[in-house]
């Protein structure tokens, strides 16, 4: 793209087609003297009628022909203006639209929610309203009024805000992996629904490259706690810990369902996750001393991420923790399993499983 100082010509072209340039005005330069044929430049057109104007990206298709490739803004609702009869002014510019886009092309620090845009947390129906607010998306400041929407039942609906102000709603099954971020957008978060109501919302904005914005608490994180002696560990078998109702201590990205596959923490996006598990069997004395207990964290029901194997009896520790970092793809899931061969089933008083995205 070409920029130059003091490039200004006139044209008598009418309508919405390409501009035929009529030559530089006094003390200015022509387009062809600074822009190569076939290349692009940013232009302004001022209509001879004194009211019409247009700012856009043009292509110099011939030495005196400027095609109106993309209109950024105009007096015709940001569409091409139909030039009237008369002599119009055409000149090069450095637009805020192009300048802001280039500013954040390599550095997306400006992408953020400035105010408002809060997702509906709960509702007695499937209808909810996103509050009014503003955001910066790929160099564009977007101001939105309150937005009502009816969400699909039993879904996680991800809400993306584009740099043209468009809001996109992408619904997936509850607990499924997050869908791809809409092009030229940031992710405001997602709304979770049951059969007939909105049951919760997670505000966790992503920037235009899909990176999570904000502090660590905005990254996908889930922590589950099983208490009250609610899990029986069968003899001589591996038992996957179930985390049902009331077990979620933190889940900001719908990584866990207490109903469907409640043994799993399912990651919403690819990356490295820190996973950990802990357990407590201290209320039980195992005999004989050769009783084996295996505790391990699995990925996708098959890959061992971390494990502890030992013989437990009256003199050994019967609680502990294991942890590991693991590279995951979107949709991979983590589980905690315990195996014991004491000769009888036991009921554990405590178990925990957590995962948080670190990169």
Secondary structure, 3 states (H helix, E strand, C coil): CECCCCEEEEECCCECCCEECCCECCCCECCCCCCCCCCEEEEEEECCCCCCEEEEEEEEEECCEEEEEEEEEECECCECCCECCCCEEEEECCCHHHHHHHHCCCCCCCCEEEEECCCCCCECCCEEEECCEEEEECCEEEEECCEEEECCCCEEEEEEEECCCCEEEEEEECCCCCCCCCCCEEEEEEEEECCCCEEEEEEEEECCCCCECCCHHHCCEEEEEEEEEEEEECECEEEECCCCCCCEEEECCCCCCCCCCCCCEECCCCEEEEEEEEEECCCCCCCCCCCEEEEEEEECCCEEEEEEEEECCCCCCCEEEEEEEEEECCCCEEEEEEEECCCCCEEEEEEEEEEEECC
